[in-house]
Amino acid sequence: MNYSAAVDFLLKRTDYERWPGYAYASRFDLRRMEELLRRLGNPHLSARAVHIAGSKGKGSTASMIAAALIAAGYNTGLYTSPHLITLRERIMVAGKPILKRELADVVARLRSHVEEMDRHRTYGELSTFELLTAAAFLHFQQKGVDFQVLETGLGGRLDATNVVTPEVSVITSISLDHTEVLGDTVALIAAEKAGIIKLGIPVVSSPQAEDAAAVIRETCLERGSNLITVGSDISWKETSSNLSGQSLEVNGMKGSYRLTIPLLGDYQLQNAVTAVAALETLDIPRESIESGLAKTCWPGRLQILRRKPLLVVDGAHSSDSARKLKEALERHFHFDHLILIIGASADKNMSGIVAELAPIADSVIATRARHPRATTAEAVASEFAGQGLTVEIAKDVAQAIVKAKRRAGKRDLICATGSLFLVGEVIEYIRGLRPEPYPR
């Protein structure tokens, strides 16, 4: 099996990332994941695990934790989603994506077991995400990783990654997102995220709205899990920032840290402190935490791609993340006019995103990513037009960038946002990368 055949095999499965509106509880069943892993020899049990759920910041926090573990000398696997450019980004070892031949090899190993399970369908059909998760576990086992840092795909309780008993469970900021799947209140969503909490396993929680915090506290109490809360058990203060990153001082449970992270936004400070708290439970040395976080690489999140004019991309796709993006743009950047390139997935709260970003935008270019879940540019444009903004429609991301660059002066800021899929296409265009030849 070659790489193209492996990708085809994966994407021909039911892919819930590409098609919203599915019945979460009735279609997700961890027993089929457990059966597949049993057939494969339980590769998920081969390494110590850090398990991360949340609505926002889980990928950033995961990447920081992985970077510090690498700095401490551990062979470390990192599993995240979605990807920006290539599927291979989701499965990393020692900071490097899985090679094409390696992905083809692990998928070939999966295939016969998947086809056998398909014939019986005892617990339903395995999905794309489940197969990718199994592929990650196999790859980590083959690479002999010491730690596997795992980001949930959706929710937590029924997520395919929730087959591990980790060293520490981490829950980042929880907000209203995927409400059609996880529930329409913060408390309901928190209950799904808290599903990763295991008996007696320590839990680190980012600062939460009280409704979410109460659910996490109650779940930890029920399961005998020690809860470490960022903001009370561990605190921080920012010391400086510029367009290259931010510095902060952290007062932890086991020591103090002077950190520099190459990521912008107040929320990244919170993510960094959450990472520190998790790393302290693993007894990672201070020097490794400081050096690892300084080397964190997490593209597509308030990332500067070009200057003069500034071109910034950010994967904000909810009203909460759009508000944080607005605050970060106003705080870190100085510009005359903001030109917004925006596209979103059809299942997102576009009116909420618009309510946050419209007040700071001088003009808007609405477009659509290639992803099947993307809503039409016309639908995006109508939301902004209702706020009295000048809105131009671009047929695709490349055209949107051309239009924005023509409009922008030297002191203007172009910001592309609304979805990580759109951000990935902006990065492709700016860097001259060829899209992988399969539907995203």
C-alpha positions as CSV (number, residue, x, y, z in Angstrom):
1,M,0.0,0.0,0.0
2,N,1.4,3.4,-0.9
3,Y,0.6,6.8,0.7
4,S,-2.2,7.8,-1.7
5,A,-3.9,4.4,-1.3
6,A,-3.6,4.7,2.5
7,V,-5.2,8.2,2.5
8,D,-8.0,7.0,0.2
9,F,-8.7,4.1,2.6
10,L,-8.9,6.5,5.6
11,L,-11.1,9.1,3.9
12,K,-13.5,6.6,2.4
13,R,-14.7,5.9,5.9
14,T,-17.3,8.0,7.6
15,D,-15.5,11.3,8.5
16,Y,-17.4,13.2,11.1
17,E,-15.0,16.2,10.7
18,R,-16.2,16.7,7.2
19,W,-19.9,16.3,7.8
20,P,-21.6,18.0,10.8
21,G,-24.9,17.2,12.4
22,Y,-24.3,13.5,13.4
23,A,-25.9,11.8,16.4
24,Y,-22.9,11.8,18.8
25,A,-24.1,9.4,21.4
26,S,-25.7,6.8,19.1
27,R,-22.8,6.7,16.6
28,F,-19.8,6.8,18.9
29,D,-19.0,3.6,20.8
30,L,-15.6,3.0,22.4
31,R,-16.1,-0.7,22.2
32,R,-15.3,-0.8,18.5
33,M,-12.1,1.2,19.2
34,E,-11.2,-1.2,22.0
35,E,-11.8,-4.2,19.8
36,L,-9.6,-2.8,17.0
37,L,-6.8,-2.0,19.4
38,R,-7.1,-5.5,21.0
39,R,-6.7,-7.1,17.5
40,L,-3.6,-4.9,17.1
41,G,-2.0,-6.0,20.4
42,N,-3.1,-2.9,22.4
43,P,-0.4,-0.5,21.1
44,H,-2.0,2.3,23.1
45,L,-0.7,0.7,26.3
46,S,2.9,0.9,25.2
47,A,3.7,4.4,26.4
48,R,2.8,6.8,29.2
49,A,0.0,9.2,28.2
50,V,-1.1,12.7,28.7
51,H,-4.7,13.2,27.7
52,I,-6.1,16.6,26.8
53,A,-9.7,17.8,26.2
54,G,-11.3,21.2,26.0
55,S,-13.1,23.6,23.7
56,K,-10.1,26.0,23.1
57,G,-6.4,25.8,23.6
58,K,-6.1,22.0,23.7
59,G,-3.8,21.8,20.7
60,S,-1.6,24.6,21.9
61,T,-1.4,23.1,25.3
62,A,-0.6,19.7,23.9
63,S,2.2,21.1,21.7
64,M,3.8,22.9,24.7
65,I,3.6,19.7,26.8
66,A,5.2,17.7,24.0
67,A,7.9,20.2,23.5
68,A,8.9,20.2,27.1
69,L,8.9,16.4,27.2
70,I,11.2,16.3,24.2
71,A,13.5,18.9,25.9
72,A,13.6,16.6,28.9
73,G,15.0,13.8,26.7
74,Y,11.8,11.7,26.3
75,N,11.0,10.3,22.9
76,T,7.5,11.9,22.6
77,G,4.6,11.3,20.3
78,L,1.9,14.0,19.7
79,Y,-1.5,13.4,18.2
80,T,-3.6,16.4,17.3
81,S,-6.4,17.4,15.0
82,P,-7.4,18.8,12.6
83,H,-4.4,19.4,10.3
84,L,-3.6,22.5,8.3
85,I,-1.7,21.2,5.2
86,T,-1.3,17.5,5.4
87,L,-2.8,14.6,7.3
88,R,0.6,13.7,8.5
89,E,0.8,16.7,10.8
90,R,-1.6,14.9,13.1
91,I,0.9,12.2,14.1
92,M,4.2,13.6,15.2
93,V,7.2,11.9,16.9
94,A,10.1,14.1,18.3
95,G,8.5,17.1,16.6
96,K,8.4,15.6,13.1
97,P,5.3,14.4,11.2
98,I,4.9,10.8,10.3
99,L,6.5,10.0,6.9
100,K,4.3,9.0,3.9
101,R,5.7,5.5,3.9
102,E,5.3,5.2,7.6
103,L,1.6,6.2,7.4
104,A,1.1,3.7,4.5
105,D,2.7,1.0,6.6
106,V,0.5,1.4,9.6
107,V,-2.6,1.7,7.5
108,A,-1.7,-1.5,5.7
109,R,-1.4,-3.1,9.1
110,L,-4.8,-1.8,10.1
111,R,-6.6,-2.8,6.9
112,S,-7.3,-6.5,7.4
113,H,-8.6,-6.0,10.9
114,V,-10.8,-3.2,9.8
115,E,-12.2,-5.2,6.9
116,E,-12.9,-8.1,9.3
117,M,-14.7,-5.9,11.7
118,D,-16.7,-4.4,8.9
119,R,-18.1,-7.8,8.0
120,H,-19.4,-8.2,11.5
121,R,-20.2,-4.6,12.5
122,T,-20.9,-5.6,16.0
123,Y,-20.5,-2.0,17.3
124,G,-20.9,-0.1,14.1
125,E,-18.5,1.1,11.4
126,L,-15.1,2.4,12.3
127,S,-14.7,6.1,11.4
128,T,-11.8,8.0,9.8
129,F,-10.9,9.6,13.1
130,E,-10.9,6.2,14.9
131,L,-8.6,4.7,12.2
132,L,-6.2,7.7,12.5
133,T,-6.1,7.4,16.2
134,A,-5.3,3.7,15.9
135,A,-2.6,4.6,13.3
136,A,-1.1,7.0,15.8
137,F,-0.9,4.4,18.5
138,L,0.7,1.9,16.2
139,H,3.2,4.5,15.0
140,F,4.1,5.6,18.5
141,Q,4.6,1.9,19.5
142,Q,6.8,1.3,16.5
143,K,8.9,4.4,17.3
144,G,9.2,3.4,20.9
145,V,7.9,6.6,22.4
146,D,8.1,7.2,26.1
147,F,5.2,9.6,26.2
148,Q,2.2,10.0,23.9
149,V,0.4,13.4,24.2
150,L,-3.1,13.0,23.0
151,E,-5.6,15.7,22.0
152,T,-9.3,14.6,21.9
153,G,-11.0,15.2,18.6
154,L,-14.4,16.0,20.0
155,G,-15.9,15.9,23.5
156,G,-14.0,13.4,25.6
157,R,-16.3,10.8,27.0
158,L,-16.8,8.9,23.7
159,D,-13.7,10.2,21.9
160,A,-11.5,7.6,20.2
161,T,-8.6,8.7,22.3
162,N,-10.4,7.9,25.5
163,V,-9.0,4.4,25.7
164,V,-5.9,5.3,27.7
165,T,-5.3,5.6,31.4
166,P,-3.1,8.7,31.4
167,E,-0.5,10.0,33.9
168,V,-2.5,13.2,33.9
169,S,-5.7,14.5,32.4
170,V,-5.9,18.1,31.2
171,I,-9.0,20.1,30.5
172,T,-8.5,23.4,28.8
173,S,-11.0,26.3,28.4
174,I,-14.6,25.1,27.8
175,S,-17.1,27.2,25.9
176,L,-20.1,26.8,23.7
177,D,-19.0,24.9,20.6
178,H,-20.3,21.8,18.7
179,T,-23.6,22.5,20.6
180,E,-25.6,20.4,18.2
181,V,-23.5,17.4,19.2
182,L,-22.3,18.0,22.8
183,G,-25.1,19.9,24.3
184,D,-26.4,23.5,24.4
185,T,-25.0,24.6,27.8
186,V,-21.5,24.9,29.1
187,A,-22.4,22.4,31.9
188,L,-23.4,19.8,29.4
189,I,-20.3,20.3,27.3
190,A,-18.2,20.2,30.4
191,A,-19.7,16.8,31.3
192,E,-18.6,15.4,28.0
193,K,-15.1,16.9,28.4
194,A,-14.8,15.6,31.9
195,G,-15.4,12.1,30.6
196,I,-11.6,11.8,30.2
197,I,-11.1,11.9,34.0
198,K,-10.1,8.5,35.3
199,L,-10.2,7.0,38.8
200,G,-7.3,8.4,40.9
201,I,-5.6,10.2,38.0
202,P,-4.7,13.8,38.6
203,V,-6.5,16.5,36.6
204,V,-5.3,19.9,35.5
205,S,-8.0,22.4,34.6
206,S,-7.5,25.8,32.9
207,P,-9.6,28.7,34.3
208,Q,-13.3,27.9,33.6
209,A,-16.7,29.5,33.7
210,E,-18.3,28.5,37.0
211,D,-20.8,26.1,35.4
212,A,-17.9,24.1,33.8
213,A,-15.7,24.4,36.9
214,A,-18.5,22.9,39.1
215,V,-18.8,19.9,36.7
216,I,-15.1,19.3,36.8
217,R,-14.9,19.5,40.5
218,E,-17.8,17.1,41.0
219,T,-16.3,14.6,38.6
220,C,-12.9,14.7,40.3
221,L,-14.6,14.2,43.7
222,E,-16.6,11.2,42.4
223,R,-13.5,9.6,40.9
224,G,-11.0,10.4,43.6
225,S,-8.9,12.5,41.3
226,N,-6.7,15.3,42.6
227,L,-7.7,18.6,40.9
228,I,-5.1,21.2,40.1
229,T,-6.7,24.5,39.1
230,V,-4.8,27.1,37.0
231,G,-5.3,30.5,38.6
232,S,-5.5,29.3,42.2
233,D,-3.1,26.4,42.6
234,I,-0.7,27.8,40.1
235,S,-0.5,31.5,39.0
236,W,1.4,33.7,36.6
237,K,2.1,37.2,35.4
238,E,3.1,38.5,32.0
239,T,6.5,40.3,31.9
240,S,6.8,41.4,28.3
241,S,5.6,40.8,24.8
242,N,6.4,41.7,21.2
243,L,5.5,40.3,17.8
244,S,7.9,37.4,18.3
245,G,6.2,36.1,21.5
246,Q,5.5,36.6,25.2
247,S,7.3,36.2,28.4
248,L,5.8,35.4,31.8
249,E,6.7,34.3,35.3
250,V,4.9,31.3,36.8
251,N,4.6,30.4,40.4
252,G,4.0,26.6,40.3
253,M,3.4,24.0,42.9
254,K,7.0,22.7,42.7
255,G,8.9,25.9,41.8
256,S,9.0,29.1,39.8
257,Y,9.5,29.5,36.1
258,R,10.6,32.2,33.7
259,L,9.0,31.4,30.4
260,T,9.1,32.7,26.9
261,I,6.6,31.3,24.4
262,P,6.7,32.1,20.6
263,L,2.9,32.5,20.6
264,L,0.7,35.6,20.9
265,G,-2.5,36.2,22.8
266,D,-3.4,36.3,26.5
267,Y,-5.0,32.9,26.1
268,Q,-1.6,31.4,25.2
269,L,-0.3,32.5,28.6
270,Q,-3.1,30.6,30.2
271,N,-2.3,27.6,28.0
272,A,1.3,27.8,28.9
273,V,0.5,27.8,32.6
274,T,-1.8,24.8,32.1
275,A,1.0,23.0,30.4
276,V,3.4,23.8,33.3
277,A,0.9,22.4,35.8
278,A,0.6,19.2,33.8
279,L,4.4,18.9,33.4
280,E,4.9,19.4,37.2
281,T,2.7,16.3,37.9
282,L,5.1,14.4,35.6
283,D,8.2,15.7,37.6
284,I,9.7,17.3,34.5
285,P,12.7,19.5,35.5
286,R,12.3,23.3,35.4
287,E,15.1,23.7,32.8
288,S,13.3,21.4,30.4
289,I,10.0,23.1,30.9
290,E,11.5,26.5,30.2
291,S,13.5,25.4,27.2
292,G,10.8,23.3,25.7
293,L,8.1,25.9,25.8
294,A,10.4,28.4,24.2
295,K,10.7,26.0,21.2
296,T,6.9,25.3,20.9
297,C,5.7,25.3,17.3
298,W,2.0,25.6,16.8
299,P,1.2,27.2,13.4
300,G,-2.1,28.8,12.4
301,R,-2.8,30.4,15.7
302,L,-2.2,34.2,15.5
303,Q,0.7,33.5,13.2
304,I,2.4,36.2,11.2
305,L,3.0,35.0,7.6
306,R,4.1,38.3,6.0
307,R,4.9,41.9,6.9
308,K,4.4,45.1,5.0
309,P,1.5,44.7,5.0
310,L,1.1,42.4,7.9
311,L,-0.7,39.2,7.1
312,V,-1.9,37.2,10.1
313,V,-3.8,34.0,10.3
314,D,-5.8,32.6,13.2
315,G,-8.1,29.6,13.3
316,A,-10.8,31.3,15.5
317,H,-14.1,29.5,14.7
318,S,-16.4,30.4,17.6
319,S,-17.7,33.6,19.2
320,D,-15.4,33.0,22.2
321,S,-12.2,32.5,20.1
322,A,-13.2,35.4,17.9
323,R,-13.4,37.6,21.0
324,K,-9.9,36.5,22.0
325,L,-8.7,37.1,18.5
326,K,-10.1,40.7,18.6
327,E,-8.4,41.3,21.9
328,A,-5.1,40.0,20.7
329,L,-5.2,42.0,17.5
330,E,-5.9,45.2,19.4
331,R,-3.2,44.5,21.9
332,H,-0.3,43.2,19.9
333,F,-0.6,45.0,16.6
334,H,-0.6,48.6,15.5
335,F,-2.4,49.2,12.1
336,D,-4.4,51.8,10.2
337,H,-7.0,49.5,8.8
338,L,-8.0,45.9,9.4
339,I,-8.9,43.9,6.3
340,L,-10.6,40.7,7.2
341,I,-10.5,37.5,5.1
342,I,-13.0,35.2,6.5
343,G,-14.7,31.8,5.8
344,A,-16.4,29.4,8.2
345,S,-17.8,25.9,8.5
346,A,-21.5,25.6,8.1
347,D,-22.0,24.3,11.6
348,K,-20.5,27.3,13.3
349,N,-22.2,30.3,15.0
350,M,-21.4,32.8,12.3
351,S,-23.5,35.6,13.8
352,G,-21.5,35.3,17.1
353,I,-18.2,35.5,15.2
354,V,-19.4,38.5,13.3
355,A,-20.6,40.3,16.4
356,E,-17.0,40.1,17.8
357,L,-15.0,40.9,14.7
358,A,-17.2,43.4,12.8
359,P,-16.5,46.3,15.2
360,I,-12.8,46.3,14.5
361,A,-12.9,45.4,10.7
362,D,-12.7,48.2,8.1
363,S,-13.5,45.9,5.2
364,V,-14.3,42.2,4.8
365,I,-13.5,39.7,2.0
366,A,-15.8,36.7,2.4
367,T,-14.7,33.4,0.9
368,R,-14.9,29.7,1.2
369,A,-12.4,27.0,1.9
370,R,-12.3,23.7,-0.1
371,H,-13.5,21.7,2.8
372,P,-16.9,20.1,2.4
373,R,-18.2,21.6,5.6
374,A,-17.5,25.2,4.5
375,T,-20.4,27.5,4.3
376,T,-20.9,29.7,1.2
377,A,-19.1,33.0,0.9
378,E,-22.5,34.6,0.3
379,A,-23.8,33.4,3.7
380,V,-20.7,34.9,5.4
381,A,-21.0,38.1,3.5
382,S,-24.7,38.6,4.4
383,E,-23.8,38.4,8.1
384,F,-21.2,41.2,7.8
385,A,-23.3,43.3,5.5
386,G,-25.9,43.4,8.2
387,Q,-23.4,45.2,10.3
388,G,-23.0,47.9,7.7
389,L,-19.6,46.8,6.5
390,T,-18.2,46.8,3.0
391,V,-18.1,43.2,2.0
392,E,-16.5,41.7,-1.1
393,I,-16.8,38.1,-2.2
394,A,-13.9,36.0,-3.4
395,K,-14.5,32.6,-5.1
396,D,-11.6,31.0,-3.2
397,V,-8.9,31.7,-0.7
398,A,-6.3,32.5,-3.4
399,Q,-8.5,35.2,-4.9
400,A,-9.3,36.6,-1.4
401,I,-5.6,37.0,-0.7
402,V,-5.0,38.8,-4.0
403,K,-7.9,41.1,-3.3
404,A,-6.8,41.9,0.2
405,K,-3.2,42.7,-0.9
406,R,-4.5,45.1,-3.5
407,R,-6.5,46.9,-1.0
408,A,-4.0,47.0,1.8
409,G,-1.6,49.9,2.5
410,K,1.8,49.4,4.2
411,R,0.4,50.1,7.6
412,D,-2.7,48.0,7.2
413,L,-3.3,44.5,8.7
414,I,-4.8,41.6,6.8
415,C,-6.2,38.9,9.1
416,A,-7.5,35.6,7.7
417,T,-9.7,33.7,10.1
418,G,-13.0,31.8,10.6
419,S,-11.7,28.2,10.4
420,L,-8.5,26.2,10.5
421,F,-9.3,24.8,7.1
422,L,-9.2,28.3,5.6
423,V,-6.0,29.1,7.5
424,G,-4.4,26.0,6.1
425,E,-5.2,27.2,2.5
426,V,-3.8,30.6,3.2
427,I,-0.5,29.1,4.4
428,E,-0.5,26.8,1.3
429,Y,-0.9,29.9,-1.0
430,I,1.7,32.1,0.7
431,R,4.3,29.3,0.9
432,G,3.6,28.0,-2.6
433,L,2.7,24.5,-1.4
434,R,0.7,22.1,-3.4
435,P,-2.5,20.8,-1.8
436,E,-2.6,17.1,-1.2
437,P,-4.6,15.5,-4.0
438,Y,-7.6,14.4,-2.0
439,P,-10.7,16.0,-0.5
440,R,-10.1,17.7,2.8
